[in-house]
Amino acid sequence: MKLDQLQYLPLADGDLLKMPADTDPDTLRQLAEAIARLHPGKQILIIARDIRKLTDEELALAGLERKKA
């Protein structure tokens, strides 16, 4: 990720942060650690793929569920 792609987002408890699919795991880990330090106690989910492709089991592990149509 390039620095010019970075934007400030006010994060709230329960937010989902979508990263580009090609974000490497080490960058995701560093981001998660930084968010945990800046927002202690908040639950922020970071994903690096299309959320529509997550399985129901993966959503459940994050405490989420798919909205029934």
Secondary structure, 3 states (H helix, E strand, C coil): CCHHHCCCCCCCCCCEEECCCCCCHHHHHHHHHHHHHHCCCCCCEEECCCHHHCCHHHHHHCCCCCCCC
